[in-house]
Amino acid sequence: MVEGTTRSGRVGLAEPLAEALAIFRQFNYERIYLRPLSVEQGERVVRLLQALVEHYAAHPDHLPQIDPTQTHNTARRPEAFRLAVTYVGGMTDRFACERAVELLDWPRDALPIGFDVRS
């Protein structure tokens, strides 16, 4: 990168490296990121996370950092969604799967592949 930037005056790789990186990226997209199983896994994750956010936004009293006596008028309001997104966004993958099974009765066969859920 230093060599390419020094030669051209723009931040970037020198030509042989830039071409190799482009080929590597194309391979990754074709064979890893966009293969059908990866796309399906991504869709499973999105559905699960959206459902968790919807649940916590509708039931902000279920959020651990929220005082239940202060949430009676916040359900489904923008603040509830912000808190829900913040909470769900901080979850580990396994914890999110466990919460979905426990709180939403999420079908285990609809979970992202590869998670052994203890709930």
SVG drawing of the C-alpha trace seen along z (x, -y; Angstrom):
<svg xmlns="http://www.w3.org/2000/svg" viewBox="-48 -12 55 40">
<polyline fill="none" stroke="black" stroke-width="0.4" points="0.0,0.0 2.8,-2.4 4.5,-1.7 1.3,-2.2 0.4,-5.4 4.0,-6.8 3.9,-6.0 0.5,-7.3 -0.2,-9.9 -3.4,-8.2 -4.0,-5.6 -4.1,-2.2 -2.2,0.9 0.3,1.2 -1.1,2.9 -0.1,6.6 -1.3,6.6 -4.5,4.7 -5.3,7.2 -4.6,10.2 -6.8,8.6 -9.7,8.1 -9.5,11.8 -9.4,12.8 -12.5,10.7 -14.4,12.1 -13.6,15.6 -14.8,14.8 -18.1,13.4 -18.8,16.2 -17.7,19.1 -18.3,18.0 -20.5,14.9 -23.1,15.5 -23.3,19.3 -26.8,20.5 -26.1,21.9 -24.4,18.6 -27.4,16.6 -29.8,18.9 -27.8,18.5 -27.9,14.7 -31.7,14.8 -32.1,17.0 -30.1,14.5 -32.0,11.5 -35.4,13.1 -34.3,14.0 -32.8,10.6 -35.8,8.8 -38.1,10.9 -36.1,10.3 -36.1,6.5 -39.9,6.6 -40.4,8.5 -38.2,6.3 -39.7,3.1 -43.2,4.4 -42.1,5.5 -39.4,3.1 -39.9,4.3 -38.2,7.5 -35.0,5.5 -32.7,6.1 -31.4,2.6 -34.9,1.1 -36.9,0.4 -40.3,2.1 -42.1,-0.7 -40.8,-3.2 -41.8,-1.3 -45.6,-1.3 -45.9,-4.0 -42.9,-3.2 -43.9,0.0 -43.4,-0.2 -42.3,-3.8 -39.1,-5.0 -37.2,-4.9 -38.3,-1.3 -37.0,-0.3 -33.7,-2.1 -33.3,-0.3 -34.3,3.0 -31.8,2.6 -29.0,1.7 -29.7,4.7 -30.1,7.2 -27.1,5.8 -24.9,6.5 -26.0,10.2 -23.7,13.0 -25.0,15.3 -25.7,18.2 -27.4,15.9 -29.7,14.5 -30.6,18.0 -31.3,19.0 -33.5,15.9 -35.4,16.6 -36.1,20.2 -37.1,19.2 -39.0,15.9 -40.5,16.5 -40.8,20.3 -38.5,20.1 -38.4,23.4 -34.9,25.0 -34.9,26.0 -35.3,22.3 -32.2,21.2 -29.0,20.3 -27.1,23.5 -24.4,24.5 -25.8,23.3 -26.4,25.8 -29.0,24.0 -29.3,24.9 -32.8,23.5"/>
</svg>
